Amino acid sequence: MNRIIVIFLLALSTVIFSEDICKAEEKAVTQSQSDSSHYLIGANDLLNIFVWKETDLTQDLTVMSDGRITFPMIGEIMAKDLTVTELKEIIKEKLKNYISNPEVTVAVKESRSRMIYTIGTVNNPGPYQLQPDMTALQALSTAGGFTEWADKKNIIIVRREKGKEKIYHFNYQEFISGKALDQNIILEPNDTIVVP
């Protein structure tokens, strides 16, 4: 009798665990779709533009440094600071002059405009793609953590605002001891983390 109850409980926990995984996956997909629909296209981003039944028009394009893309039949289009939905609608409208009822899909294949930079005594310094709501601590983790001689008390984050450099201080030692938690700021594109 006890064995039957144990088997039943195991089966029930497996079903509940599977449902939780499915819900988590659904949430992740929804979050990803939401993020991409609000993402603003920037210079150097790699876009995939798909036009249904038009293989010659379907292609990957890099946004130029001035924020424009050049698309066949249409010419130049300003893509910078548009969402993928807005760009899709512009391309669709312009293609109506050449194709009846065009079906267009635009996706960001590689985000190259939203980068942050880590330099100094981290294990893997360099540029990294800025993730949504990425914090200073998460960026340091992405850069592989600190090297042996890192000064963890005097980390700075350099941000350019309105043509001027603004410095934010991050004391890792204080942060991990539960003090000054507000130092772990959310990063913005082009922020540079310097670990002395």
ZIHUNOR-V947346 format. One record per residue. PSI is psi in whole degrees, -180 to 180 (none if undefined). Layout:
BEGIN
psi=PSI
psi=PSI
END
This chain:
BEGIN
psi=-47
psi=-37
psi=-40
psi=-42
psi=-42
psi=-44
psi=-43
psi=-45
psi=-39
psi=-45
psi=-43
psi=-43
psi=-34
psi=-42
psi=-46
psi=-44
psi=-42
psi=-40
psi=-41
psi=-42
psi=-46
psi=-44
psi=-41
psi=-42
psi=-42
psi=-45
psi=-41
psi=-42
psi=-45
psi=-44
psi=-43
psi=-43
psi=-42
psi=-45
psi=-45
psi=-30
psi=-23
psi=-8
psi=130
psi=125
psi=141
psi=173
psi=140
psi=-6
psi=143
psi=119
psi=146
psi=121
psi=119
psi=124
psi=116
psi=131
psi=16
psi=79
psi=-30
psi=-25
psi=-18
psi=122
psi=166
psi=134
psi=140
psi=132
psi=126
psi=166
psi=-25
psi=2
psi=3
psi=159
psi=155
psi=120
psi=137
psi=142
psi=-28
psi=-41
psi=-146
psi=140
psi=135
psi=115
psi=-25
psi=138
psi=14
psi=154
psi=166
psi=-34
psi=-43
psi=-43
psi=-41
psi=-45
psi=-39
psi=-48
psi=-43
psi=-47
psi=-44
psi=-33
psi=-18
psi=-21
psi=-18
psi=-27
psi=136
psi=128
psi=61
psi=140
psi=116
psi=139
psi=134
psi=132
psi=146
psi=108
psi=-40
psi=124
psi=109
psi=-6
psi=-23
psi=85
psi=153
psi=163
psi=140
psi=132
psi=161
psi=-146
psi=59
psi=159
psi=-35
psi=73
psi=155
psi=-175
psi=146
psi=148
psi=132
psi=120
psi=157
psi=133
psi=32
psi=132
psi=170
psi=-44
psi=-41
psi=-37
psi=-40
psi=-37
psi=-42
psi=-35
psi=9
psi=9
psi=-171
psi=153
psi=175
psi=-38
psi=18
psi=139
psi=93
psi=-9
psi=-16
psi=40
psi=139
psi=151
psi=122
psi=126
psi=136
psi=118
psi=123
psi=42
psi=4
psi=151
psi=131
psi=135
psi=130
psi=137
psi=142
psi=112
psi=101
psi=-40
psi=-44
psi=-44
psi=-48
psi=-16
psi=5
psi=7
psi=154
psi=52
psi=-21
psi=-8
psi=-22
psi=71
psi=158
psi=129
psi=158
psi=160
psi=138
psi=8
psi=146
psi=125
psi=123
psi=121
psi=108
psi=none
END
